Amino acid sequence: MRNAFRTAVTGAVAAAVLLIGGTAQATPAGPGVTAKLISQTTIGDTDYTLREITIPPGQATGWHYHDGPLYGFVKQGTLSHFDSDCASDGVYKAGSTIQEPAGSDHVHIGRNLGNTPLVLDVLYVLPHGSPFSEDAPNPGCPFQ
């Protein structure tokens, strides 16, 4: 499955003419949210980083946005994704893909409302040196 994801992401990046660690989390990420570096490269002024993100049941990423687009693949579990209007903008089950646009006008949170760990493979396409995410305050939603 990981090889299929890498192939799909590489193809999408090439098709978009986007020639292809540490841990950075939005505040406050829930307890137990982890990130594992899979691969990383820089071409020109763009960093391409593939990470595996694990979110335990009942936890979330914290409110944040990204300085470049993200492309994700749900390996396990279900991702519940919410925008800054507190509305669900997608529920992504295992085998689904998600794209997150760049910019502070795209504040969002990813939540694991299920009973099993949520595992995502995420490709970050960021300006060189940018953090994986930029923290954002809760926009007034009744959940974190």
N, C-alpha and C positions, 0 to 999 in steps of 0.2 A: 504494500500500500504506500509506503514512504517513497519508493522509487517511482511509482505512478504519479504521486503528488509532485515530486521534483521534476519529472518530465513535463507534467502539465504546466507547472509554474514557469519552468524555463521556456517552454513554447509560448506561453502568454507574454512573458517579458520580451522575448525576441520579437514576437509579432507586434508588440507595442513600441518597438524600436528602443527598448530599454535594455541594452546589452547587459546581459549579466556577465568577549562577552561579559561578560558580566551580566548582572540582573538589574533591570530598571523597571519599576512598577509604578503605576499611577497611585495616587493617594486617595483614600487608604485602600490598598488591596486587602482582600480578606486573608485570614491566617491560612498558611499552607499553600498559597498560590506560588508556583515555581516556574522558572524558565530555564531551559537547557539549550545551549548553543549547538546547532547542527553544522552550519557552515556560514562563512562570512567572506565577502570580497568587496573591494572598492574599485570602481571604474570611473575615471574622470573625477567629477565632483559628487558622485552618488555611491552610497553604501548599500549593499545588498546583503541582508542578513536573514538566515533561516533559523527559526527557533521553535522548540516544542514547549508549549505553555500548558501547564496542568492546573486546573481549578477544582478544588475539592467540592463535594456537594454542599450547597447552601452558601457558597462564597462567590466573590465577584472581583473584577479587575480594578474597581475604583473608577471614578469619572476621569476621563482623559480625552485627548485628541492626539493626532500624529502630524508631523511636519511633512510627511510624504505618504503616498498610498500604501495600503496593506492588502495582502492577499492571503486568505486563510483557508485551511481544510480541516474539517471536524473529523478527527480520527476515532473519537470515542465520546459518548455522552451526547448532550444537547446544549447548545449555546442559545441563551435568551439574550437578545441584543436590544438595548433601549437608547433612544435619542434624548436630547436635552429638553424635549417637551414631555418627558416621562412616558412616552408612548413606545410600545414595542414596535421596532422597525424590522423584526425578523426573528424567527425561531429556526435554528439550524441543527438538524440531526446528523448523526454519524454518516459520513459520505458526502455531506454538503460542502459547498464552498461559499466564502463570503469575501466581499471587497469593501474596504473602508476608505473613503476619500480623505484627502489631506485637509488640514486647516482648522483653526480655532472655531470656525462656524460649524464644525462637525463633532461636537462634544458628545460622548457616548459612554456606555458602561456595558460590559459583558458579564452575564450572571449565569451561574449553574444552579438552576432550580430543581435539578433531578437528584436521584439517589446514588449515582455513580460518578466517579471523577470525570471531568470534562477534559479531553486532551485535544489540543489544536496544534497543527503545524502552520506557522505564520511566516510569510516572506515580507520583510520590511524593505521598502525602497525609499531611502531617506537621503536628504542632502548630507554630504560628508560631515561627520562629527555630530550630527543631531542625536538627541536621546531617542530611545525607542518610543517613548510617549511623553506628552506634556501633561502635567497634573492640571485638573480643573476642579473647581468646587462643585458640590452637588447643586444642580440648578433649581432645587426646591422640590425634588421628588420625595415621596414618602418612604423610599427605600434607598439603600446604599449599595 
